[in-house]
Amino acid sequence: MEHAVHQYLQHLRLERETPSINYLQRLIQHHLSLVPYETFSKFHYYLNGPNFVPTLPVFVKNLTESGWGGTCFTLNMNFARLLSELGFECSLVRVQPSHLAILVEIGSKRLYVDVGYGSPIIKPIELEAKPRHVLHGFGEEIIFTRVRNGEYEIDRRSNGKSFVKKTIKWEPLSEFDISNDIDESYADLDENITMRRITAVRFNGHQCFFLRNRTMKVMTYRNISELQIGEMDKWVNLVHEVYQIDKKSIKPALTFLENRGVELF
């Protein structure tokens, strides 16, 4: 396990430090820049198992060798495992529908951490400190609002319009507690849209690269440009270049979708 922790930190370009809010924030920022949100590996884990969510050593191996990150369960569960190994006190929290985040306790503060939403939540949020928190980044506004004790709404907006809302259940959970949530997120059904499209997000300095099937948006703090990729080889090369994902991992995702009636090319 210590070897996996060392490799993980090396990939994040950080050293082991005493747990602190400052160190946690740097871990989050480096994670968003260096570990992609992507569904290529989700399809692989679904087909090849044995676990839908890889263990920390397997996650780190695939990250360093193939450039894989994952979706919320893989990213946040393994980031939480890393934080625990580094001495942080943390647990998991359910975000409905179909999401997972992390609760980190430092002193008297309970902090919301989320490196698995494909969004610029670049710092830990002390939800209980005030009834409303607002983050801005890459054309997106993220608003956390207290609904009632132990429950918060997270609202992601673009151009002033909400495009996804979820509810944070602010209660510490274990990995065992969310096993059914994991199974549901991997349901091989058309209504489970995450299993029927390619998505990848990476934050690179002042840019955010958002891929949805054949469309890539490049977002800065000032503007958004959009690129439609019509040729498969060009698409594969671009995905590899932007997300640093091994090319051998990319085409199997297209085959996975084709077998379920979704053809991108």
Secondary structure as GFF3:
##gff-version 3
##sequence-region A 1 265
A	DSSP	alpha_helix	2	12	.	.	.	ID=ss1
A	DSSP	alpha_helix	21	34	.	.	.	ID=ss2
A	DSSP	beta_strand	37	38	.	.	.	ID=ss3
A	DSSP	alpha_helix	40	48	.	.	.	ID=ss4
A	DSSP	alpha_helix	56	66	.	.	.	ID=ss5
A	DSSP	alpha_helix	72	85	.	.	.	ID=ss6
A	DSSP	beta_strand	89	96	.	.	.	ID=ss7
A	DSSP	beta_strand	99	106	.	.	.	ID=ss8
A	DSSP	beta_strand	109	113	.	.	.	ID=ss9
A	DSSP	three_ten_helix	127	129	.	.	.	ID=ss10
A	DSSP	beta_strand	132	137	.	.	.	ID=ss11
A	DSSP	beta_strand	140	148	.	.	.	ID=ss12
A	DSSP	beta_strand	151	158	.	.	.	ID=ss13
A	DSSP	beta_strand	161	173	.	.	.	ID=ss14
A	DSSP	three_ten_helix	176	178	.	.	.	ID=ss15
A	DSSP	alpha_helix	179	185	.	.	.	ID=ss16
A	DSSP	three_ten_helix	193	196	.	.	.	ID=ss17
A	DSSP	beta_strand	199	204	.	.	.	ID=ss18
A	DSSP	beta_strand	207	212	.	.	.	ID=ss19
A	DSSP	beta_strand	215	219	.	.	.	ID=ss20
A	DSSP	beta_strand	224	228	.	.	.	ID=ss21
A	DSSP	alpha_helix	232	243	.	.	.	ID=ss22
A	DSSP	alpha_helix	247	258	.	.	.	ID=ss23
###
